[in-house]
């Protein structure tokens, strides 16, 4: 019985030492956008090509992209019909996640090339492109860029 208790205590001690040596991941992932550049202009009706590389010191988990209007004080009010133009414009907004693309990030380094169609009747002006990335430990990083849609 004493031998069993000694073995159990030794096992607990070894497990405690091993788990205390493992440090928690507290470093957020990094995001590098190669396309589009800050303040790029995209034509209404064109395709927006987003090229981004995600890196992490341990392991990546997921990402999210969001494009939304950056005018009217971020009040996403409906556009009004113009007297000169019978066609109504829309304030374009979209969100893309790795889960929506049936895609997951794996490893420490991941490149993504994402194409988004910009409607031809989009309200022209300034938009924000936000890109978020989360690693397996839950650390999150994000970047924000301005886009002009003409």
C-alpha positions as CSV (number, residue, x, y, z in Angstrom):
1,X,0.0,0.0,0.0
2,X,2.8,2.4,0.9
3,X,4.4,1.6,-2.5
4,X,1.1,2.5,-4.3
5,X,0.8,5.8,-2.4
6,X,4.5,6.6,-3.1
7,X,3.9,5.8,-6.8
8,X,0.8,8.0,-6.9
9,X,2.6,10.9,-5.2
10,X,5.5,10.6,-7.6
11,X,3.1,10.6,-10.6
12,X,1.4,13.7,-9.3
13,X,4.7,15.4,-8.8
14,X,5.9,14.6,-12.3
15,X,2.6,15.8,-13.9
16,X,2.8,19.0,-11.9
17,X,6.4,19.7,-13.1
18,X,5.5,18.9,-16.7
19,X,2.4,21.1,-16.8
20,X,4.1,24.0,-15.0
21,X,6.9,24.0,-17.7
22,X,4.3,24.6,-20.5
23,X,3.7,28.3,-20.9
24,X,0.4,29.6,-22.0
25,X,0.1,31.2,-25.5
26,X,-0.5,34.9,-25.0
27,X,0.8,36.2,-28.3
28,X,-1.7,37.4,-30.8
29,X,-1.4,36.3,-34.5
30,X,0.0,38.7,-37.1
31,X,-1.9,39.9,-40.2
32,X,-0.1,41.1,-43.4
33,X,-2.3,42.4,-46.2
34,X,-0.6,42.6,-49.6
35,X,-3.7,43.6,-51.5
36,X,-5.5,46.0,-51.5
37,X,-3.3,48.8,-50.3
38,X,-4.5,51.4,-47.8
39,X,-6.8,53.9,-49.5
40,X,-7.0,51.9,-52.7
41,X,-9.8,52.7,-55.1
42,X,-12.1,50.0,-56.4
43,X,-14.6,50.6,-59.2
44,X,-18.3,49.7,-58.5
45,X,-19.1,46.4,-60.3
46,X,-15.5,45.2,-60.1
47,X,-14.1,42.3,-58.0
48,X,-12.1,43.2,-54.9
49,X,-9.1,41.0,-54.5
50,X,-7.9,40.6,-50.9
51,X,-4.6,38.9,-50.4
52,X,-3.7,38.3,-46.8
53,X,-1.2,36.2,-44.8
54,X,-1.9,35.1,-41.2
55,X,1.0,34.0,-38.9
56,X,1.1,32.8,-35.3
57,X,3.8,31.5,-33.0
58,X,1.8,28.4,-32.0
59,X,-1.3,27.7,-34.2
60,X,-3.9,29.6,-36.1
61,X,-7.6,29.1,-35.7
62,X,-9.9,31.4,-37.7
63,X,-10.3,34.7,-39.5
64,X,-13.0,37.2,-40.4
65,X,-13.2,40.0,-43.0
66,X,-15.8,42.8,-42.8
67,X,-16.4,45.6,-45.3
68,X,-18.8,48.3,-44.3
69,X,-19.5,52.0,-45.2
70,X,-17.4,54.6,-43.5
71,X,-19.7,57.6,-44.2
72,X,-22.7,59.2,-42.5
73,X,-20.9,58.8,-39.1
74,X,-21.1,55.0,-39.4
75,X,-24.9,55.3,-39.4
76,X,-25.9,52.7,-41.9
77,X,-28.9,54.6,-43.1
78,X,-30.7,53.6,-46.3
79,X,-29.7,55.6,-49.4
80,X,-32.2,57.9,-51.0
81,X,-33.2,58.0,-54.6
82,X,-31.5,60.8,-56.6
83,X,-33.6,63.0,-58.7
84,X,-31.1,62.6,-61.6
85,X,-30.7,58.8,-61.2
86,X,-33.7,56.5,-61.1
87,X,-31.6,53.6,-59.9
88,X,-31.3,53.3,-56.1
89,X,-27.8,52.8,-54.7
90,X,-27.0,50.5,-51.8
91,X,-24.6,50.8,-48.9
92,X,-22.4,47.7,-49.4
93,X,-21.6,45.6,-46.4
94,X,-20.3,42.0,-46.3
95,X,-18.7,39.7,-43.8
96,X,-16.7,36.6,-44.7
97,X,-15.5,34.1,-42.1
98,X,-13.3,31.1,-42.5
99,X,-16.2,28.9,-41.5
100,X,-18.4,30.5,-44.3
101,X,-15.7,29.4,-46.8
102,X,-15.7,25.9,-45.4
103,X,-12.1,26.7,-44.7
104,X,-10.0,26.6,-41.6
105,X,-6.6,27.9,-40.8
106,X,-3.9,25.3,-40.0
107,X,-0.4,25.6,-38.8
108,X,1.5,28.7,-38.1
109,X,1.5,30.4,-41.5
110,X,-1.5,30.7,-43.9
111,X,-2.0,32.7,-47.1
112,X,-5.6,33.5,-48.4
113,X,-6.7,35.0,-51.7
114,X,-10.3,36.1,-51.3
115,X,-12.3,37.7,-54.1
116,X,-15.5,39.8,-53.3
117,X,-17.8,41.1,-55.9
118,X,-18.7,44.8,-55.5
119,X,-22.2,45.5,-56.7
120,X,-22.5,47.9,-59.6
121,X,-25.1,50.0,-57.8
122,X,-23.1,50.4,-54.6
123,X,-23.1,53.8,-52.9
124,X,-19.8,55.4,-53.8
125,X,-17.5,56.7,-51.1
126,X,-15.3,55.6,-48.2
127,X,-15.5,52.0,-46.8
128,X,-13.6,50.2,-44.1
129,X,-12.0,46.8,-44.6
130,X,-11.5,45.0,-41.2
131,X,-9.6,41.8,-41.0
132,X,-9.5,39.7,-37.8
133,X,-7.5,36.6,-36.9
134,X,-7.7,34.4,-33.9
135,X,-5.3,31.7,-32.8
136,X,-6.1,28.4,-31.0
137,X,-5.5,30.0,-27.6
138,X,-8.1,32.7,-28.4
139,X,-5.7,35.6,-28.9
140,X,-7.1,38.0,-31.5
141,X,-5.5,40.6,-33.8
142,X,-7.1,42.9,-36.3
143,X,-6.3,45.5,-38.9
144,X,-8.4,48.2,-40.4
145,X,-7.9,49.8,-43.9
146,X,-9.8,52.5,-45.8
147,X,-11.1,51.8,-49.3
148,X,-12.6,54.1,-51.8
149,X,-15.4,52.7,-54.0
150,X,-16.0,54.8,-57.1
